[in-house]
Amino acid sequence: MRHIRILLVEDNPADQEIVKEVLSETTFFRYDLEICDRISVAEKCIDKQKPDIILLDLSLPDSTGLRTLEKLQEKDLSIPIIILTGLDDPSSSIGIEAINKGAEDYLSKEEINTQPLLAKTISFALERHKLKRELFQAMNHLQKYNEKLKDYAYVITHDLKAPLTNLRSLVQLYDQKPNDTGFRGQVVQRIGASVDRLDNMIRSFSNVFLAEKDLEKDPEAINMATAVNETKDQLAELIRTTNTRIETDFTQAPELVFVPVLFQSILQNLISNSIKYRDEQRDPRIEITTEDTDNFVIMHFQDNGIGIDLEKNRRRLFKLFNRFNKQKAEGTGVGLYMIKNILEASEGRIDIDSTPGEGTHFKLFFKKEKEFAL
């Protein structure tokens, strides 16, 4: 049987007793009931322990009318509210207006005496609120996927088309001088480079889709030190040849819950990109630490690389196939795009602070007890 927390906001002791008595007879759910006689007290109760549902009288000593509803909505819009009114309102206009302003349902205090009606109204309001929340989440996810589809369409029509156009031009050049072997040899080399570039882009594009698929996997407890050490092993040759030093401190949050393969992908992208965009005047140094907060485990990733000019590049920072230093290193520019998508799909986010010539600081927010947004 479901156990719910009910907050009754009612200043009339007699009405308080009626609600308590009627609820005591319900078999629809188990419950804890907390009673507040003022809006100001109710707001403190919500801060102390968030209820699953609120039963709200619209006539209180410190608030009256629909403004009473609005005050609680301003406090926390995610809690379903049932309006209780003793007003003589045969047309139910006050209740309908309250529903139009976001209340889940309404009951007159005369109806509360009917025990099954109050319990059923609470049950239906909770279920209806849950369905509306799921619908909103689904619409939000659909909107995000539509935005991704636009990105993918742009990639197909622009980014992937450009190398093909270049290949076509090179083939035409090759045919123009059939007897010039030296010239043809140079063209063949350029064709090979263009093919490699196209192949890398297609592989990177494929990795984006694979990451989307991996979001369906179940999250697990991940030991931070173990995960970083495994990534260092996978990138051992790159780390060794560049004399990269990686320092860690996971004292505050030694573990987080996430899909392991996606977390490894995040670490690999961050470390390899940090080394790729290193400052040639100094050895690469990377610091990885964690921070524990109420809602997130935050991973700080800081390097001493060439940095990013955020004033110039912030708008396109997380766009697919965007790179910020094409002369510095080869790459396809999908790493930050993938990391951002992975984190946002799990209700997290990534923040960045960077100074050209000094380095970059990434803050990755991993939502606690998350449900992945597919």
URQUICOR-V538126 format. One record per backbone hydrogen bond with DSSP energy under -0.5 kcal/mol. CO is the residue of the C=O (numbers start at 0). NH is the residue of the N-H. Records with the same first field share a line. If there is no record, write none. Layout:
# URQUICOR-V538126
CO: NH + NH
This chain:
# URQUICOR-V538126
1: 3 + 29
3: 5 + 31
4: 51 + 52
5: 7 + 33
6: 8 + 54
7: 9 + 35
8: 56
10: 12
11: 15
12: 16
13: 17
14: 18
15: 19
16: 20
17: 21
18: 22
19: 23
20: 24
21: 24
22: 25
29: 3
31: 5
33: 7
35: 9
36: 60
37: 41
38: 42
39: 43
40: 44
41: 45
42: 46
43: 47
44: 48
51: 79
52: 6
53: 55 + 81
54: 8 + 56
55: 83
57: 59 + 64
59: 62
62: 59
63: 66
64: 67 + 68
65: 69
66: 70
67: 71
68: 72
69: 73
70: 74
71: 75
75: 78
77: 79
79: 53
80: 103 + 104
81: 55
82: 84 + 106
83: 57
84: 108
86: 88
88: 91
91: 95
92: 96
93: 97
94: 98
95: 99
96: 100
97: 102
98: 101
104: 82
106: 84
107: 110 + 111
108: 112
109: 112
110: 113
112: 114
113: 116 + 117
114: 118
115: 119
116: 120
117: 121
118: 122
119: 123
120: 124
121: 125
122: 126
123: 127
124: 128
125: 129
126: 130
127: 131
128: 132
129: 133
130: 134
131: 135
132: 136
133: 137
134: 138
135: 139
136: 140
137: 141
138: 142
139: 143
140: 144
141: 145
142: 146
143: 147
144: 148
145: 149
146: 150
147: 151
148: 152
149: 153
150: 154
151: 155
152: 156
153: 157 + 158
154: 159
157: 161
158: 162
159: 163
160: 164
161: 165
162: 166
163: 167
164: 168
165: 169
166: 170
167: 171
168: 172
169: 173
170: 174
171: 175
172: 175 + 176
173: 176
176: 179
178: 180
179: 183
180: 184
181: 185
182: 186
183: 187
184: 188
185: 189
186: 190
187: 191
188: 192
189: 193
190: 194
191: 195
192: 196
193: 197
194: 198
195: 199
196: 200
197: 201
198: 202
199: 203
200: 204
201: 205
202: 206
203: 207
204: 208
205: 209
206: 210
207: 211
208: 212
209: 213
210: 214
211: 214
212: 215
213: 216
219: 257
221: 223 + 255
222: 226
223: 227
224: 228
225: 229
226: 230
227: 231
228: 232
229: 233
230: 234
232: 235
234: 238
235: 239
236: 240
237: 241
238: 243
239: 242
241: 283
244: 246 + 285
246: 287
248: 289
253: 223
255: 221 + 257
257: 219 + 259
258: 261 + 262
259: 263
260: 264
261: 265
262: 266
263: 267
264: 268
265: 269
266: 270
267: 271
268: 272
269: 273
270: 274
271: 275
272: 276
274: 277
276: 305
277: 279
278: 281
283: 244
284: 303
285: 246
286: 301
287: 248
288: 299
290: 292 + 297
294: 367
295: 292 + 297
296: 298 + 365
297: 290 + 299
298: 300 + 363
299: 288
300: 361
301: 286
305: 356
307: 309
308: 311 + 312
309: 313
312: 315
313: 316
315: 318
318: 321
324: 327 + 328
332: 320 + 321
333: 337
334: 338
335: 339
336: 340
337: 341
338: 342
339: 343
340: 344
341: 345
342: 345 + 347
343: 346
344: 372
348: 364
350: 362
352: 360
354: 357 + 358
358: 354
359: 302
360: 352
361: 300 + 363
362: 350 + 364
363: 298 + 365
364: 348 + 366
365: 296
366: 369
371: 373
